[in-house]
Amino acid sequence: MSSFDNLAAVTKRIGDNVERVIEGKPDVVRTSMTVLLAEGHLLIEDVPGVGKTMLAKALARSIDCTVKRIQFTPDLLPSDVTGVSIYNRDSREFEFRPGGVFANIVVGDEINRASPKTQSALLECMEERQVTVDGTTYELQAPFMVIATQNPIEMEGTYPLPEAQRDRFMARVSMGYPVMRSELAMLDTHSAANPMDDLEPVTDAAEIAKLVETVRTVHVSDPVKHYAVDITSATRRSPDLRLGASPRASLHLIRAARALAALEARDYVIPDDLQVLAGPVLAHRVITGLEAQMGGRGAEQVITSLLRAIRVPEATAPA
């Protein structure tokens, strides 16, 4: 079995497992797996009760690896996230007690309920996959992924994520309300028992690490790279946006496109991959201008209109 065939088999098992508890959201599940294989972090943003935390927990439980959940609250301290040095009276030395980020998958529930000081504790670990406490740096084990949830409509008791924090999330997804058929099926499967109780791992951290290596081999041609930069550059020039996408966004767009191509059993990226991912990867990083807001156009709509105005290169397979 080739590496891409193995990737398709493993990701299908993960997707089928997650969809046992998340009814009728295959696109959201697929985007989540894309971020996992692209070594990124995922922000799940939507109204209460649509399954944000359940998606995060189902994805984490489908992989036999270390998982920790951090419930973000106003009284949560940065040391609760990163860890703290404790003085041991017996040895008369300071010992490091790891915090919640020391796991393969970290589920951050209601991340915008913690103070900005606590939120900033995630900045180093999300970007550099390490934690520095009292001048000592501790490496985080691979694979490492933060899956954070937040409710965008509640204002009291919440702290909006700063731009630097949002920029470190590779993609943002919204669950949305389920269609009637899926909601009826949920009543049958979820009302009698919690389906999470029967969810078993279908792969492990070592296997995910191998899939990540496979994704890194996916070819990206120069025209496709130029297309990615054209997309992010367009957000910086758009009069509808007060803040455009960063260079990190270009990098995340290419990484996510590699993972999506691998999920499609391709060893090269095509422009369609970038178009599919432009919304989830870029929309949470940009800030719409006053005119766009007054016109009722959100970041996703602005990015869609920008894509229509950018010349699309021809797809080229590796030589």
N, C-alpha and C positions, 0 to 999 in steps of 0.2 A: 504494500500500500504506500503510495506517495505521500509526501508531507502535506500536500493540499487536500488529498482524499481523507487523510487522518483528521485534518482541521475541520473539514465539512462534517465528518462523523461525530466528532466531539462536540462541536457547536450545536449540532442538531439535538444531541442528547440534552445539552444545557437548556436550549430553547424550549424543547418539549417539557422539560422538568419545570421551568419557570411558568410556562403557560398552564400548568396544572392548577396554579393558584391565581394567575393573572388572566382573566377571561377577555378574549377579543382584542388584545393589544399586541399583535405580532410585530408591528413596526417599532414600537417602543422597546420591546424585548430585543429586537435585532440591533437597534442603536446602542442599547446597553452592552451587548456583547461586542459590538464594534469598538466601543471605548475601552472595554476590558482588554481586548487583543492589541489595541493601539497604545497600551500603557498610559492611559489617561485617567481622568477622574470625572465622575458623573454628578450633575446637579439635577435633581428631580423636583420640579416646581409645579404645584397645582393646588387647587382648593382642597379642603379637608374631606377625607372619606373616600377618595378615589383609588387608593391602593399604593401611595408613594412608598410608605415604609415597608409594605408587604413585598413590593417589587425588589427593593434593596435587600431585604432579608432572604427572599427566595433565590436571588442571584448568588448571594453569599453562601447560602446553605447548599447550593448545587455543586459547590466546589469543596472538596475535602481539604481545607486549609484553616489557618487561624483567623478567626473573625471576632471583632469586638464592636460593640455598639456604644456610642457616646450620646447620651440624652442631653442636648444643649439646653441649658437653663440660664437665667440671668446671674445666678450665683456660682456658675461653673468657673473654675480658675484655670489659667493657662497650664499650671502644673498638673492639673487633672488630665490634660490632653497629652502633654509631652513627657511628663514624669518629674520626679523630684529626688534630690539627694537627702537621705535620712542618716542621721548620726547613729551608729551602732555602738552602744556603751561597752559591749563585750570585746569587740575588736578595736574599739577606739578609732574607728575610721568611718568615713562617709560612704554609704552604699546607695547605689542608684536604683530607685523603684520605677520601672517603666510605666508610662501612661497609656492611655487608650489607643494611641496611634501605632503601638507596637503590635501589628497584626498584618496579615496579608490583605484582608479586606476590612476597612473601617467604615461602619455605618454611622453617619452623623445625622441624628434625627432632629428636625427643626433647628437647623444650624443658625438661622437668623434670630433665635431667641437668646443667644449668648451675647455678651458685650463685645465690642470691636477688639478689645485687648485679648479676649479669649479666642476670637475668630482668627486673629493674626498669628496665633500659635500654630496654625496649620500651614502657614505660608511656606516655611522652610521645608517641611516634610513633603508637601505636595509637589514642590518644584525640584528639590535636590534629593529627595528620598533619604533624608537624614534628620536627626534632631540634635541640637546643641543645648546642653544644660550645664550651667556652672563651668563653662569653658571647655567641656568635653563633648566631642561629637560622637554620636551613636548611629550606625548605619541601620536602615530599615530593611527587612527581608523582602526579597522579590518572590513572586509578583506583589506589588503594592498598589492598592486602589482605594480611593475615598469615594463613597457613595453618600451624598448629602441630600436631605430633603428640606424643603421649606414651603411655607404657605405665603403666597404673594399678596393676599388680600387683608390679612390682619395687621393693623398698625400698632395697637396698644401692646406694649411689652415685647416689641420686636426691634431689631437693629438691622437696617438694610445692609446687605453685603457690600463692602467697598469694592471699587473697580479692580484693585489689585487681587482681591480674593476671587472675584468672579472670573478674572482672566486666567486663573490657574485651573479652572474646570474645562476639560476638553469639550464637553457638550452639555447642553441643557435639554431635557425632554419634559413634556407635559403629558400627564396621563390622559386627561380628558374624560368625559363621562362615557360609560359603556353604551353600546347599542342595546335595544330592548332584549334581543335574543341572548346576548352575553349576560345581561343583568338577571334574566330569568334563570339561566344556567348557574349563575353565582348563588342564587337563592337555594337551589337544590344542593350544591356542593358545600356551601359555607355555613348554612344555617344549622345543620346538625352537628358539625364538628369543624375544627380548624384544619384546613388542608395542609398547613405548614407542619403539623405534627407528623405527617406521614412522608414528608419530603426528605429524600435521602440524597447524598452526594453522588454525582455521576462522573466526576473526574477529580483530579487533585492538583495541587499547586505545581508539581513537577511537570505535569502534562500541559498546563497553561503556559509555563515557561517555554516549553518546546514550541507551542503554537505561536507565541510571541516572536520567537526566532524565525519561524516560517514567514510571518507577516513582514519582518524586516527585509526579506529577500525579494519582496514584490517590487517590480520595476516601475519607476516613474520617469517618463520621458521629459526632455527639456521643455517642449511645448506645454505639457501639462503643468510643469512647475511654474512656467510663465503665466499660465491661466490662473493658478492659485494666487499668485502675487497680484495679478490684474484685479481679481475679485476683492482682495483685502485693500488694495490701493484705492479702489472705487469707493469703499466705505469712508475712507479718509477725505475724499474730495467731495462727497455728496453733501449738498446743502440741506438735506433732510436729516442729517446726523450731526450732533454736537461732538460726539466722540466716535472715531472710527476704530477698526480692528487693529490690534498690535501685531508686530512681527511674530510674537508667540502664536497668534491666531493662524498665521500662514503655516507655521510648522505643525500645529495641531491639525490643520485641515489636511495636510499631506499625510500625516501619520494615520489619521482616521480613514482617509481614502485608501491607503494601503490595506488596512484591516477590512474595509468593506469589499475591496476587490478580492481578497482572500476568501471572504465568506461567499462570494459569488464564484469561487473556484477559478479565478483568474490570477495569473502571475504578473499582471501589469494593470496600472490605473488608467481609467478612461475619464474624459471630462464629465460624463454623467455621474460618476462617483462624487466629484466635487459639488455638482449641482444639488445632489440629494442631501449632502452633508452641510451645505452652506448655512442653512437655517439653524440646525442644532448647534453647530460649532461657532457661528458668528453672532447670532442674535442677542445672546446674553452679554456680549462684550461691548456692544455699541449702545449709544444713548441717542434717542431721537430728538430732533429739534422741536421748537415750539410749533412751527407751522405744520409739521407732520402730526404732532399730537392733536392739534386742533382739527386736523382733517381726519382724525380717527385711524391713522395708519401707524401700526406698530412696527417694531424692528424687523419682524419677519417679512411684512409686506414691502418695506423699503428694500431689503436685500433681494427679494424676488424681482422687483423692478430693476435693480442694478444688474442682475444676472441677464436680463433680456437685452441690455445695452452692450454687453461685453461679447466680443467675437469669440466663438468657440473653436478651439483647434481640432484638428483631426486626431482620432485615437490611433496611437501607434503601439504595436506590440514590440517587445524586445527583439533585437536582431538575433 
